[in-house]
Amino acid sequence: MSNNYASRDGLVEAKAERNLRLVYIFVVLLPIAAFVFSFPLGRYPISIPDLLSALAGKVFPFVHGPEGVINTVIFQVRLPRILAAMLVGAALSIAGAAYQGMFKNPLVSPDILGASSGAGLGAALAIFFSWNVAGIQIAAFVVSLLAVIAVYFLSNKIKRDPTLALVLTGILVGTLCSSFTSLLKYMADPYDKLPAITFWLMGSLATVSPKNVISSFVIMSAGGVPLYLLRWRLNVLSLGEDEGKTLGLETGKLRLAVIICSSLLTAGAVSVSGLIGWVGLIVPHLARMLVGPNYKVLLPVSIAIGSVYMLLVDDLARCLTSAEIPLGILTSIIGAPFFFAILLRGKKGL
């Protein structure tokens, strides 16, 4: 009898491993397919042969790819934008998954510590003082990090529950940043600065350049690589403070590392794309539904799904209408009903 149960358990485990392997293959191939699929989309048509020829010309010196407008559109316009969209989606998704594990709450999003609100304030200040695109992104990143630092030090003054203190101070600092942003919008020139601030706050990748992609990659790697390496510890951290200490983890230092890395990811993403909601909330739920709550698998799957999701949303923003739709509007329109559908499925999605 026991042998039958053992063999049945073995079959179940083998089937689970096989399904997980199939999910991994799908998740690996999906970003590649979305990457190639996004190049022909846009107002300037590019055929698949021209695209493949241009990419081959960059990889193999002996292949002569197309030149002129096609080459410029592919490598100066669409490639930076596609890479930026995938970076932003991956960064917000991994930050959301890490925050949800740290706070033991699946309804937590990456902007909970005021990083997004701080980035919005920094960008509004830069636009108000007529800084260029690089200045706007630097200001958004710096003020975003300052907001998170303020949240961390203020929360340390509260001697009660450290997790609750972080959330409450994050709400406080985020509200202050949003209020100052509203004040800047009120003071801004209604014909010049105000539309620019409003459009940036709604999210867009229209002005992304190759330099922006490189700088964003460096910032997001500084936050994403340590989180990826520590992903197994997030399993312990999600169990609770006492369980983590019992297993020998310094939960305080680990929580600080998660906060720093997730804030770097959020600040880097928001500084290049503007305020984009729902990505860091929805994508970890999707990944959890596919592979379960184990962070060893959850984080890489969240990265892949988030990059594809953000890229497809940006494709819609470029192609749905003649005027580009802000990304924040599309992610809200798609995200809110989708998240409600996940909630209706019950606790499986949580």
C-alpha positions as a printed Julia matrix, in Angstrom:
350×3 Matrix{Float64}:
   0.0    0.0     0.0
   2.78   2.38    0.97
   4.61   1.52   -2.26
   1.53   2.53   -4.26
   1.38   5.87   -2.46
   5.11   6.4    -3.0
   4.88   5.63   -6.7
   1.86   7.91   -7.03
   3.72  10.74   -5.27
   6.67  10.17   -7.56
   4.45  10.45  -10.63
   2.94  13.66   -9.29
   6.38  15.15   -8.64
   7.61  14.12  -12.08
   4.57  15.68  -13.71
   5.06  18.88  -11.72
   8.72  19.07  -12.76
   7.79  18.45  -16.4
   5.15  21.2   -16.29
   7.62  23.57  -14.66
  10.16  22.78  -17.4
   7.57  23.57  -20.06
   6.76  26.88  -18.35
  10.45  27.75  -18.31
  10.81  27.03  -22.03
   7.72  29.11  -22.78
   8.93  31.98  -20.59
  12.36  31.96  -22.26
  10.97  31.92  -25.8
   8.24  34.5   -25.17
  10.55  37.55  -24.71
  12.5   36.57  -27.85
   9.29  36.32  -29.88
   7.97  39.63  -28.51
  11.33  41.31  -29.22
  11.28  40.31  -32.89
   7.54  40.92  -33.26
   7.81  44.54  -32.04
  10.29  45.77  -34.65
   7.95  45.87  -37.69
   5.25  47.71  -35.72
   5.05  51.47  -36.15
   4.25  54.24  -38.57
   7.28  53.46  -40.72
   6.84  49.89  -42.07
   9.78  47.51  -41.82
   9.64  44.07  -43.4
  10.93  40.97  -41.65
  13.66  40.38  -44.31
  14.94  43.95  -43.87
  14.91  43.51  -40.1
  16.81  40.22  -40.19
  19.27  41.63  -42.7
  19.91  44.69  -40.53
  20.4   42.62  -37.37
  22.7   40.2   -39.21
  24.71  43.13  -40.54
  25.42  44.28  -36.98
  26.39  40.81  -35.78
  28.35  39.58  -38.81
  30.7   42.12  -40.46
  30.58  40.33  -43.84
  26.77  40.78  -44.11
  25.68  44.07  -45.66
  22.39  45.15  -44.1
  20.07  47.93  -45.29
  21.26  51.49  -44.9
  19.65  54.91  -44.69
  16.24  55.42  -43.09
  15.58  51.75  -42.34
  18.87  51.39  -40.48
  18.18  54.58  -38.49
  14.65  53.55  -37.56
  15.74  50.1   -36.42
  18.82  50.98  -34.36
  18.24  54.57  -33.25
  14.48  54.55  -32.65
  12.92  51.13  -32.22
  15.75  49.1   -30.71
  16.33  51.55  -27.8
  12.59  51.8   -27.19
  12.06  48.02  -27.26
  14.98  47.42  -24.89
  13.8   50.21  -22.57
  10.27  48.78  -22.44
  11.61  45.33  -21.57
  13.94  46.76  -18.93
  11.18  48.82  -17.31
   8.76  45.89  -17.26
  11.35  43.53  -15.8
  12.47  46.06  -13.17
   8.97  46.89  -11.94
   8.0   43.22  -11.89
  10.97  41.99   -9.88
  10.6   44.94   -7.48
   6.91  44.15   -7.04
   7.6   40.47   -6.38
  10.32  41.32   -3.85
   8.13  43.84   -2.01
   5.22  41.39   -1.88
   7.47  38.78   -0.32
   9.03  41.18    2.16
   5.71  42.64    3.31
   3.96  39.24    3.1
   1.18  40.96    1.2
   0.27  40.21   -2.46
  -1.39  43.63   -2.81
   1.86  45.57   -2.38
   3.29  47.42   -5.39
   6.77  48.9    -6.08
   5.75  52.48   -5.31
   4.81  51.71   -1.71
   7.93  53.43   -0.3
   7.43  56.67   -2.22
   9.88  55.89   -5.04
   7.39  56.61   -7.83
   6.05  59.78   -6.21
   9.6   61.01   -5.61
  10.51  60.36   -9.25
   7.42  62.3   -10.34
   8.44  65.25   -8.18
  12.01  65.2    -9.5
  10.83  65.13  -13.11
   8.33  67.92  -12.48
  11.09  70.07  -10.97
  13.38  69.45  -13.94
  10.65  70.26  -16.47
   9.64  73.34  -14.48
  13.22  74.65  -14.74
  13.5   73.7   -18.44
  16.11  70.96  -18.11
  16.79  68.62  -21.01
  15.72  64.96  -21.2
  18.86  63.68  -19.46
  18.39  66.24  -16.68
  14.78  65.14  -16.22
  15.8   61.5   -15.85
  18.65  62.31  -13.44
  16.38  64.51  -11.31
  13.68  61.83  -11.26
  16.17  59.19  -10.16
  17.86  61.33   -7.48
  14.64  62.61   -5.88
  13.19  59.1    -5.99
  16.13  57.72   -4.01
  15.97  60.66   -1.58
  12.29  59.87   -0.97
  13.08  56.23   -0.17
  15.97  57.26    2.11
  13.63  59.63    3.93
  11.09  56.82    4.35
  13.7   54.47    5.75
  15.12  56.92    8.31
  11.7   58.18    9.38
  10.43  54.63    9.85
  13.39  53.88   12.13
  12.1   56.56   14.51
   8.96  54.48   15.04
   9.7   51.78   17.59
   6.67  49.59   16.87
   6.1   47.16   14.02
   8.93  47.94   11.49
   6.93  46.72    8.49
   3.89  48.83    9.37
   6.18  51.79   10.03
   7.69  51.47    6.54
   4.27  51.38    4.9
   2.91  54.35    6.84
   5.98  56.54    6.31
   5.98  55.53    2.64
   2.4   56.76    2.33
   3.35  59.97    4.16
   6.39  60.76    2.0
   4.54  59.76   -1.17
   1.69  62.1    -0.31
   4.09  64.98    0.33
   5.86  64.37   -2.99
   2.55  64.23   -4.84
   1.42  67.45   -3.17
   4.57  69.3    -4.2
   4.18  67.93   -7.73
   0.63  69.32   -7.82
   1.96  72.66   -6.59
   4.51  72.75   -9.43
   1.76  71.94  -11.93
  -0.31  74.8   -10.53
   2.64  77.21  -10.89
   3.75  75.95  -14.31
   3.13  77.73  -17.61
  -0.22  76.27  -18.8
   0.84  76.42  -22.47
   4.3   74.88  -22.18
   5.46  73.39  -18.88
   2.12  72.08  -17.6
   1.42  69.83  -20.63
   5.0   68.51  -20.5
   4.75  67.68  -16.79
   1.34  66.07  -17.22
   2.45  63.94  -20.18
   5.6   62.76  -18.4
   3.63  61.77  -15.31
   1.34  59.62  -17.48
   4.33  57.59  -18.73
   5.99  57.34  -22.13
   9.04  55.91  -23.86
   8.84  58.22  -26.88
  12.08  60.09  -26.07
  14.26  57.12  -25.14
  17.76  57.14  -26.65
  20.54  54.52  -26.69
  22.32  56.41  -23.87
  19.17  56.22  -21.74
  19.03  52.46  -22.26
  22.66  52.01  -21.2
  22.33  54.16  -18.07
  19.03  52.49  -17.14
  20.57  49.04  -17.61
  23.43  49.93  -15.24
  21.06  51.25  -12.55
  18.58  48.4   -12.85
  21.37  45.8   -12.85
  22.69  47.29   -9.6
  19.31  46.6    -8.05
  18.21  43.5    -9.94
  21.32  41.3    -9.78
  21.56  41.26   -5.93
  17.83  40.54   -5.66
  18.17  37.67   -8.11
  21.09  36.22   -6.15
  19.18  36.57   -2.87
  15.92  35.18   -4.23
  16.03  32.01   -2.13
  16.27  34.13    1.05
  13.04  35.88    0.08
  11.28  32.56    0.68
  12.4   32.69    4.3
  11.66  36.39    4.65
   8.11  35.85    3.4
   7.52  33.36    6.23
   7.96  36.02    8.9
  10.46  37.69   11.21
  10.67  34.91   13.81
  11.04  32.1    11.28
  13.84  33.98    9.53
  15.76  34.49   12.76
  15.25  30.84   13.69
  16.9   29.82   10.42
  19.87  32.1    11.13
  19.05  35.01    8.78
  19.72  38.59    9.77
  16.27  39.75    8.73
  16.98  43.43    9.36
  19.93  43.52    6.96
  18.05  41.41    4.43
  15.04  43.74    4.55
  17.34  46.74    4.06
  18.97  45.04    1.05
  15.54  44.33   -0.49
  14.48  47.95    0.07
  17.65  49.36   -1.52
  17.59  47.02   -4.52
  13.85  47.38   -5.16
  14.09  51.16   -4.83
  16.95  51.26   -7.33
  14.87  49.2    -9.74
  11.78  51.38   -9.3
  13.68  54.65   -9.46
  15.62  53.56  -12.55
  12.45  52.44  -14.32
  10.37  55.5   -13.46
  13.19  57.9   -14.34
  13.24  56.64  -17.94
   9.54  55.9   -18.52
   7.53  58.12  -16.19
   4.91  56.88  -13.75
   3.56  53.49  -14.83
   1.26  51.64  -12.49
  -0.06  48.1   -12.12
   2.93  46.32  -13.71
   4.62  45.47  -10.42
   1.29  44.41   -8.94
  -0.12  42.22  -11.71
   2.94  40.46  -13.14
   4.04  38.77   -9.86
   0.48  37.42   -9.56
   0.68  35.96  -13.06
   4.07  34.42  -12.33
   2.79  33.0    -9.05
  -0.15  31.4   -10.84
   2.25  29.73  -13.29
   5.07  28.52  -11.03
   3.91  28.97   -7.44
   5.34  31.08   -4.58
   8.92  29.75   -4.64
  11.1   32.82   -5.25
  13.86  30.75   -6.81
  11.53  30.33   -9.78
   9.15  33.24   -9.23
  11.69  36.02   -9.77
  13.09  34.87  -13.15
   9.57  34.15  -14.42
   8.42  37.59  -13.22
  11.3   39.2   -15.09
  10.39  37.45  -18.34
   6.63  38.06  -18.11
   7.12  41.68  -17.02
   9.43  42.48  -19.93
   6.98  40.98  -22.44
   3.95  42.65  -20.85
   5.51  46.11  -20.87
   6.77  45.67  -24.44
   3.33  44.66  -25.72
   1.71  47.6   -23.9
   4.23  49.95  -25.53
   3.44  48.37  -28.92
  -0.23  49.16  -28.32
   0.66  52.71  -27.31
   2.51  53.22  -30.59
   0.0   51.58  -32.9
  -3.55  51.98  -31.57
  -4.04  55.61  -32.64
  -2.25  58.23  -34.71
  -1.29  60.05  -31.5
   0.71  57.99  -29.02
  -1.24  56.9   -25.92
   0.55  57.38  -22.57
   1.66  54.08  -21.06
   0.18  54.79  -17.64
  -3.29  55.05  -19.14
  -2.99  51.72  -20.97
  -1.54  49.84  -18.0
  -4.43  51.08  -15.85
  -7.08  50.2   -18.45
  -5.6   46.72  -18.89
  -4.46  46.16  -15.33
  -7.51  47.06  -13.25
 -10.0   44.65  -14.89
  -7.35  41.97  -15.2
  -6.5   42.2   -11.52
 -10.19  42.05  -10.65
 -10.44  38.85  -12.72
  -7.51  37.41  -10.75
  -9.27  38.28   -7.49
 -12.43  36.5    -8.69
 -10.4   33.33   -9.18
  -9.89  33.24   -5.44
  -6.73  32.69   -3.49
  -5.07  30.69   -6.25
  -3.89  33.91   -7.88
  -2.72  35.35   -4.59
